[in-house]
Amino acid sequence: MANGTKPLKATVIMTDLTRSFDSSVFADWRDHTINFLSGTKSFYVLLALGVLTVFGASVAGLDAIRIGYHNAYGVTREISWGLIISTYIFFVVTSTGLCIVSSIGHVFGIKSFMPIVNRAVFLSVVTIFAGFTVIFFDIENPFRMAIYNAISPNLTSNLWWMGTLYGAYMVFMASEFILILLKNHKFATYAGLAGLISGIVAHSNLGAIFGMLHGREYWYGPYMPIYFITSAIMSGCAAIIFFSWLGYKINNERVDKPMERALEAVSKLAALMIMVTLFFTAWKTITGLVGAAGKYEVIKAMLYGPYAFNFWVFEIMIGMVIPFILFVKTRFKNINMSFLAAAMMTFGIFFMRYDLVVGGQIVPAYHDLGVNEYAGLLNYMPSIHEIVIIIGGMGIVATAFLLGERVFKGHKSSDVH
């Protein structure tokens, strides 16, 4: 400058943002709007069904608030976390996994992952929003919680950190997607890195919420945060394969070569994460068989008790073993088989979260004290209100996905390099 002083840092940043702004963005958005209005009849029918699902879930959630959660939900004082909490975990785990998978290309520059970045970032925002929406109807006063989360923070609470970190994560990921749309890839990369860091920290903290509960022996242990991260990557891989295949079908397009290579790379990563998760599951089971009563009884329930079908059929076979076989048998190159494997993984992972949350609570706290009233396992059955609310959460993802595919032309509006 003329006076020899350096420009302010904020001024430099704003200058960079202005210079990197692509004037064609507004023209692209106009094309996106036209593209949305030119959808097929079946597209609008599916979109309407998604909207109706969300509306129905909203009605059920508001009715649950009206009559009281203790009357609307199947949870009890003994089993206080039910289907809504497990579904919330399913969504936020998937979101974190999508963030991690997208960062391999966008943040770390691995070119084979570049084609899936836009869709993965978009879906990470959608799934975290769906998770927040679902848990909204499990908190007695969510608005008061949000206010006191800011004005009266409890830094020693894992739950406070979960809300704060996931809130920051959602902001960073939304910012990354907006910056990608603006074709400002430099600052989008910075936002993606911030989202990756906050997402991993938030997700490991979510694992710590379970792992630091001394009173729940099935959950307690230092491996939980690590397990949550590895299973998140597996969930993210399944989600991006599943939705990418659907995206090309909805847009009536053939999968191009770059996307084929990207999905092949993601399939390999998914197979690796399946093996790691199976490793964790095996050792969790083995150590549980020699653990205290609180853990041993849950393991028995999973292996040959009331949760055996969920565990062996949904979690192990459908969620991991069969998909792994499909990936390896086709050498990761058959996109249709990869889609089938991803769909099975997503289905199995949903039950994996349910079994983890509910299974950890079925052994009464007084079980090992010989109290007759608590000699057996506790039972939990989701209510209609809970089921409708979690279907609504899935409706949010489905509706946003359909809108995203049409409005953003299959998320090919910008190639991230």
C-alpha positions as CSV (number, residue, x, y, z in Angstrom):
1,M,0.0,0.0,0.0
2,A,1.0,3.6,-0.4
3,N,1.7,4.2,3.3
4,G,3.7,1.0,3.5
5,T,1.2,-0.8,5.7
6,K,-0.2,-4.3,4.9
7,P,-3.8,-4.8,4.1
8,L,-6.0,-6.2,6.7
9,K,-6.4,-10.0,6.7
10,A,-10.2,-9.8,6.5
11,T,-9.8,-7.5,3.4
12,V,-7.5,-10.1,1.8
13,I,-10.0,-12.9,2.4
14,M,-12.9,-10.9,1.0
15,T,-10.8,-10.0,-2.1
16,D,-10.0,-13.7,-2.6
17,L,-13.7,-14.6,-2.3
18,T,-14.6,-11.9,-4.8
19,R,-12.0,-12.9,-7.3
20,S,-12.8,-16.6,-7.1
21,F,-16.5,-16.0,-7.5
22,D,-17.7,-17.4,-10.9
23,S,-20.2,-15.1,-12.6
24,S,-21.7,-18.1,-14.3
25,V,-23.1,-19.4,-11.0
26,F,-26.4,-17.5,-11.3
27,A,-26.9,-18.7,-14.9
28,D,-26.3,-22.3,-13.6
29,W,-28.9,-21.8,-10.8
30,R,-31.4,-20.5,-13.4
31,D,-30.8,-23.7,-15.4
32,H,-31.2,-25.8,-12.2
33,T,-34.6,-24.2,-11.6
34,I,-35.7,-24.9,-15.1
35,N,-34.4,-28.5,-14.8
36,F,-36.5,-29.0,-11.7
37,L,-39.7,-27.7,-13.4
38,S,-39.2,-30.1,-16.3
39,G,-39.2,-33.3,-14.2
40,T,-41.2,-36.4,-15.2
41,K,-44.6,-37.4,-13.7
42,S,-43.1,-40.2,-11.7
43,F,-40.6,-37.8,-10.2
44,Y,-43.3,-35.5,-8.9
45,V,-45.3,-38.5,-7.6
46,L,-42.3,-39.7,-5.6
47,L,-41.6,-36.2,-4.4
48,A,-45.2,-35.8,-3.3
49,L,-45.0,-39.1,-1.4
50,G,-41.9,-37.9,0.4
51,V,-43.5,-34.6,1.4
52,L,-46.6,-36.4,2.6
53,T,-44.4,-38.7,4.7
54,V,-42.7,-35.8,6.3
55,F,-46.0,-34.1,7.0
56,G,-47.4,-37.3,8.6
57,A,-44.4,-37.6,10.8
58,S,-44.7,-34.0,11.8
59,V,-48.3,-34.6,12.9
60,A,-47.3,-37.7,14.9
61,G,-44.5,-35.7,16.5
62,L,-46.7,-32.8,17.5
63,D,-49.3,-35.3,18.8
64,A,-46.7,-36.9,20.9
65,I,-45.8,-33.5,22.4
66,R,-49.5,-32.9,23.1
67,I,-50.2,-36.1,24.9
68,G,-46.8,-36.5,26.5
69,Y,-43.9,-38.6,25.5
70,H,-44.4,-41.0,28.3
71,N,-47.8,-41.8,26.8
72,A,-46.9,-41.7,23.1
73,Y,-43.6,-43.6,23.2
74,G,-42.7,-47.1,24.2
75,V,-39.7,-46.1,26.3
76,T,-39.7,-46.4,30.0
77,R,-37.6,-45.3,33.0
78,E,-35.5,-48.4,32.6
79,I,-35.2,-48.2,28.8
80,S,-35.2,-44.5,28.2
81,W,-33.4,-44.6,24.8
82,G,-35.4,-46.2,22.1
83,L,-36.0,-46.2,18.3
84,I,-35.8,-42.5,18.0
85,I,-32.3,-42.3,19.6
86,S,-31.0,-45.2,17.5
87,T,-32.4,-43.6,14.3
88,Y,-30.7,-40.3,15.3
89,I,-27.4,-42.2,15.7
90,F,-28.0,-43.9,12.3
91,F,-28.4,-40.6,10.6
92,V,-25.5,-38.8,12.2
93,V,-23.2,-41.8,11.8
94,T,-24.1,-41.8,8.1
95,S,-23.5,-38.1,7.8
96,T,-20.1,-38.3,9.4
97,G,-19.2,-41.2,7.1
98,L,-20.2,-39.3,4.0
99,C,-18.1,-36.3,5.2
100,I,-15.0,-38.6,5.7
101,V,-15.5,-40.3,2.3
102,S,-15.9,-36.9,0.5
103,S,-12.9,-35.4,2.3
104,I,-10.7,-38.2,0.7
105,G,-11.2,-36.5,-2.6
106,H,-12.0,-32.9,-1.7
107,V,-9.6,-32.3,1.2
108,F,-6.8,-34.8,0.6
109,G,-6.9,-34.6,-3.2
110,I,-7.3,-38.3,-4.1
111,K,-8.6,-38.0,-7.7
112,S,-10.5,-41.3,-7.8
113,F,-12.9,-40.0,-5.2
114,M,-13.5,-36.6,-6.8
115,P,-16.7,-37.5,-8.8
116,I,-18.6,-38.4,-5.6
117,V,-17.7,-35.3,-3.7
118,N,-20.7,-33.0,-4.5
119,R,-23.3,-35.6,-3.8
120,A,-21.6,-36.9,-0.7
121,V,-21.3,-33.4,0.8
122,F,-24.9,-32.6,0.0
123,L,-26.1,-35.9,1.6
124,S,-24.0,-35.3,4.6
125,V,-25.9,-32.1,5.2
126,V,-29.3,-33.8,4.5
127,T,-28.7,-36.7,6.9
128,I,-27.4,-34.6,9.8
129,F,-30.5,-32.4,9.4
130,A,-32.7,-35.5,9.4
131,G,-31.0,-36.7,12.6
132,F,-31.6,-33.4,14.3
133,T,-35.2,-33.4,13.2
134,V,-35.8,-36.9,14.6
135,I,-34.2,-36.2,17.9
136,F,-36.2,-32.9,18.1
137,F,-39.2,-35.1,18.9
138,D,-37.3,-36.9,21.7
139,I,-36.3,-33.9,23.7
140,E,-39.0,-32.5,26.0
141,N,-38.2,-28.9,25.3
142,P,-35.7,-28.6,22.4
143,F,-35.9,-24.8,22.2
144,R,-35.0,-24.3,25.8
145,M,-32.2,-26.8,25.4
146,A,-30.8,-24.8,22.5
147,I,-30.9,-21.6,24.5
148,Y,-29.3,-23.0,27.6
149,N,-26.7,-24.8,25.5
150,A,-25.4,-21.4,24.5
151,I,-25.9,-19.3,27.7
152,S,-25.2,-22.0,30.3
153,P,-22.7,-24.5,28.8
154,N,-21.6,-27.5,30.8
155,L,-18.1,-28.3,29.5
156,T,-18.0,-31.5,31.5
157,S,-21.0,-33.0,29.7
158,N,-20.5,-35.2,26.7
159,L,-24.1,-34.4,25.6
160,W,-23.3,-30.7,25.6
161,W,-20.3,-31.3,23.4
162,M,-22.3,-33.5,21.1
163,G,-24.9,-30.8,20.4
164,T,-22.3,-28.1,20.1
165,L,-19.9,-30.1,17.9
166,Y,-22.6,-31.5,15.6
167,G,-24.1,-28.0,15.3
168,A,-20.7,-26.6,14.2
169,Y,-20.2,-29.6,11.9
170,M,-23.6,-29.0,10.1
171,V,-22.6,-25.3,9.6
172,F,-19.2,-26.3,8.1
173,M,-20.7,-28.9,5.8
174,A,-23.4,-26.6,4.6
175,S,-20.8,-23.9,4.0
176,E,-18.7,-26.4,2.0
177,F,-21.6,-27.3,-0.2
178,I,-22.6,-23.7,-0.8
179,L,-19.0,-22.8,-1.7
180,I,-18.8,-25.7,-4.1
181,L,-21.9,-24.4,-5.8
182,L,-20.3,-20.9,-6.0
183,K,-17.3,-22.7,-7.6
184,N,-15.0,-21.3,-4.9
185,H,-13.1,-24.5,-4.3
186,K,-10.3,-22.9,-2.3
187,F,-12.6,-21.9,0.6
188,A,-14.7,-25.0,0.1
189,T,-11.7,-27.1,0.9
190,Y,-11.1,-25.1,4.0
191,A,-14.8,-25.6,5.0
192,G,-14.5,-29.3,4.2
193,L,-11.4,-29.6,6.4
194,A,-13.2,-27.8,9.3
195,G,-16.2,-30.1,8.8
196,L,-14.0,-33.2,8.8
197,I,-12.3,-32.2,12.0
198,S,-15.5,-31.2,13.8
199,G,-17.3,-34.3,12.5
200,I,-14.7,-36.8,13.7
201,V,-14.4,-35.1,17.1
202,A,-18.2,-35.0,17.4
203,H,-18.6,-38.6,16.4
204,S,-15.9,-39.9,18.7
205,N,-17.6,-37.9,21.4
206,L,-20.8,-39.6,20.5
207,G,-19.0,-42.9,21.0
208,A,-17.7,-41.6,24.4
209,I,-21.3,-41.0,25.5
210,F,-21.8,-44.7,25.5
211,G,-18.2,-45.8,26.3
212,M,-18.0,-43.6,29.5
213,L,-21.2,-45.0,31.1
214,H,-20.0,-47.1,34.0
215,G,-23.6,-48.3,34.7
216,R,-24.0,-49.9,31.3
217,E,-21.4,-52.6,31.0
218,Y,-22.3,-53.5,27.5
219,W,-21.4,-50.0,26.3
220,Y,-18.6,-49.2,28.7
221,G,-15.1,-49.3,27.2
222,P,-12.4,-47.2,25.4
223,Y,-13.1,-48.9,22.0
224,M,-16.5,-47.2,21.5
225,P,-15.3,-43.9,20.0
226,I,-13.0,-45.8,17.6
227,Y,-15.8,-48.3,16.7
228,F,-18.1,-45.4,15.9
229,I,-15.6,-43.8,13.5
230,T,-14.9,-47.0,11.6
231,S,-18.5,-48.0,11.3
232,A,-19.3,-44.4,10.2
233,I,-16.9,-44.8,7.3
234,M,-18.7,-48.1,6.4
235,S,-22.1,-46.3,6.6
236,G,-20.8,-43.4,4.4
237,C,-19.5,-45.7,1.8
238,A,-22.8,-47.6,1.6
239,A,-24.8,-44.4,1.4
240,I,-22.8,-42.8,-1.4
241,I,-22.9,-46.0,-3.5
242,F,-26.6,-46.4,-2.9
243,F,-27.6,-42.8,-3.7
244,S,-25.2,-42.5,-6.6
245,W,-26.7,-45.5,-8.4
246,L,-30.2,-44.2,-7.7
247,G,-29.2,-40.7,-8.9
248,Y,-28.2,-42.0,-12.3
249,K,-31.4,-44.0,-12.6
250,I,-33.5,-41.0,-11.7
251,N,-31.7,-38.8,-14.2
252,N,-31.9,-41.6,-16.8
253,E,-28.2,-41.5,-17.5
254,R,-25.4,-44.0,-17.9
255,V,-22.7,-44.1,-15.3
256,D,-19.6,-42.4,-16.9
257,K,-16.1,-43.8,-16.5
258,P,-14.9,-41.4,-13.8
259,M,-17.9,-42.2,-11.7
260,E,-17.3,-46.0,-12.3
261,R,-13.8,-45.6,-11.0
262,A,-15.0,-43.6,-8.0
263,L,-17.6,-46.1,-7.0
264,E,-15.0,-48.9,-7.4
265,A,-12.7,-47.1,-5.0
266,V,-15.6,-46.5,-2.6
267,S,-16.5,-50.2,-2.8
268,K,-13.0,-51.2,-1.9
269,L,-13.1,-48.9,1.1
270,A,-16.4,-50.3,2.1
271,A,-15.1,-53.8,2.0
272,L,-12.2,-52.8,4.1
273,M,-14.4,-51.1,6.7
274,I,-16.7,-54.2,6.8
275,M,-13.7,-56.3,7.8
276,V,-12.6,-53.8,10.5
277,T,-16.2,-53.7,11.9
278,L,-16.4,-57.4,11.9
279,F,-13.1,-57.5,13.8
280,F,-14.5,-55.1,16.4
281,T,-17.8,-57.1,16.6
282,A,-16.0,-60.4,17.1
283,W,-13.8,-59.1,19.9
284,K,-16.6,-57.3,21.6
285,T,-18.5,-60.6,21.6
286,I,-15.5,-62.6,22.8
287,T,-14.6,-60.3,25.7
288,G,-18.3,-60.0,26.6
289,L,-18.5,-63.7,27.2
290,V,-16.0,-63.4,30.0
291,G,-17.3,-60.1,31.2
292,A,-19.5,-59.2,34.2
293,A,-23.2,-60.1,34.3
294,G,-24.3,-56.8,32.8
295,K,-22.4,-57.4,29.6
296,Y,-22.6,-61.2,29.5
297,E,-26.4,-61.2,29.6
298,V,-26.6,-58.8,26.6
299,I,-24.1,-61.0,24.6
300,K,-26.2,-64.0,25.3
301,A,-29.3,-62.1,24.1
302,M,-27.5,-61.3,20.9
303,L,-26.1,-64.7,20.2
304,Y,-29.1,-66.9,21.0
305,G,-31.7,-64.8,22.8
306,P,-34.4,-62.4,21.8
307,Y,-32.0,-60.3,19.7
308,A,-30.3,-63.2,17.9
309,F,-32.3,-62.7,14.7
310,N,-31.4,-59.1,14.5
311,F,-27.8,-59.8,15.3
312,W,-27.1,-62.8,13.0
313,V,-29.5,-62.1,10.1
314,F,-29.6,-58.3,9.9
315,E,-26.3,-57.1,11.4
316,I,-23.9,-59.9,10.4
317,M,-25.3,-61.5,7.3
318,I,-27.2,-58.8,5.6
319,G,-25.2,-55.9,7.0
320,M,-21.7,-57.2,6.5
321,V,-21.0,-60.7,5.3
322,I,-23.2,-60.9,2.2
323,P,-22.2,-57.4,1.0
324,F,-18.5,-58.2,1.5
325,I,-19.0,-61.4,-0.6
326,L,-20.7,-59.4,-3.3
327,F,-17.9,-56.8,-3.4
328,V,-15.2,-59.3,-3.6
329,K,-16.9,-61.7,-6.0
330,T,-17.5,-59.0,-8.6
331,R,-14.0,-57.5,-7.9
332,F,-15.7,-54.1,-7.1
333,K,-16.5,-53.5,-10.8
334,N,-20.2,-54.5,-11.0
335,I,-22.1,-51.3,-10.2
336,N,-25.4,-53.1,-9.9
337,M,-24.0,-55.6,-7.4
338,S,-22.3,-52.8,-5.5
339,F,-25.7,-51.1,-5.2
340,L,-27.3,-54.2,-3.9
341,A,-24.5,-54.6,-1.4
342,A,-24.8,-51.0,-0.3
343,A,-28.6,-51.3,0.1
344,M,-28.1,-54.4,2.3
345,M,-25.5,-52.7,4.3
346,T,-27.7,-49.7,4.9
347,F,-30.5,-51.9,6.0
348,G,-28.3,-53.9,8.3
349,I,-26.6,-50.9,9.8
350,F,-30.0,-49.5,10.8
351,F,-30.5,-52.6,13.0
352,M,-26.9,-52.4,14.2
353,R,-27.6,-49.0,15.7
354,Y,-30.9,-50.2,17.1
355,D,-29.4,-53.3,18.8
356,L,-26.5,-51.2,20.2
357,V,-28.8,-48.6,21.8
358,V,-31.6,-50.9,23.0
359,G,-29.5,-53.9,23.7
360,G,-27.3,-51.9,26.1
361,Q,-30.3,-51.2,28.3
362,I,-32.1,-54.6,28.5
363,V,-30.2,-55.8,31.6
364,P,-31.7,-54.2,34.7
365,A,-29.3,-52.2,36.9
366,Y,-30.2,-54.5,39.8
367,H,-29.9,-57.7,37.9
368,D,-26.6,-58.9,39.5
369,L,-27.9,-58.0,43.0
370,G,-30.5,-60.8,42.9
371,V,-33.6,-58.6,43.1
372,N,-36.5,-60.8,42.0
373,E,-38.3,-58.1,40.1
374,Y,-35.3,-57.6,37.9
375,A,-34.2,-61.2,37.4
376,G,-35.0,-61.2,33.7
377,L,-34.3,-59.0,30.7
378,L,-36.3,-55.8,30.1
379,N,-38.6,-55.5,27.1
380,Y,-39.0,-52.6,24.7
381,M,-41.4,-52.2,21.8
382,P,-41.5,-49.1,19.7
383,S,-44.8,-47.3,19.5
384,I,-46.7,-46.2,16.4
385,H,-45.6,-42.6,17.1
386,E,-42.0,-43.5,17.2
387,I,-42.2,-45.6,14.0
388,V,-44.0,-42.8,12.1
389,I,-41.4,-40.2,13.3
390,I,-38.5,-42.3,12.1
391,I,-40.2,-42.9,8.7
392,G,-40.6,-39.2,8.5
393,G,-36.8,-38.8,9.0
394,M,-36.2,-41.1,6.1
395,G,-38.8,-39.1,4.1
396,I,-36.7,-36.0,4.7
397,V,-33.7,-37.7,3.2
398,A,-35.6,-39.1,0.3
399,T,-37.3,-35.8,-0.5
400,A,-34.1,-33.8,-0.3
401,F,-32.3,-36.4,-2.4
402,L,-34.9,-36.2,-5.2
403,L,-34.8,-32.4,-5.1
404,G,-31.0,-32.4,-5.1
405,E,-30.8,-34.7,-8.1
406,R,-33.1,-32.5,-10.2
407,V,-32.0,-29.0,-9.0
408,F,-28.3,-29.7,-9.1
409,K,-28.4,-32.0,-12.2
410,G,-27.1,-35.1,-10.6
411,H,-24.5,-33.0,-8.7
412,K,-22.3,-32.6,-11.7
413,S,-22.5,-28.8,-11.7
414,S,-18.8,-28.5,-10.8
415,D,-15.8,-30.8,-10.9
416,V,-13.8,-30.5,-7.8
417,H,-10.1,-30.4,-8.6
